[in-house]
């Protein structure tokens, strides 16, 4: 498993809000966490490619 990048408090809050929104739409907590973690990893990887 890839290590997660370090997130600022604000980034952590945005991620938590996104997870909660996905769960409110009916997604399980595990699925929501995995989805958001993958989105963060992809975003960070694209920053390194720039």
C-alpha positions, 0 to 999 in steps of 0.5 A: 500500500502506498503511504499517504501524503501529509495533509494540512489540517484544512486538507484533512477537514476537506477529506473528512467532509467528502467522506461524510458526504459520500456516506450520506449518499449511501456509500459504506465508510470503508468504500468512502475512505478508500475512494478519498484516499485514492483521490488524494494519492492521485492528486499528489502524484499529479503534482509531482509530475508537474 
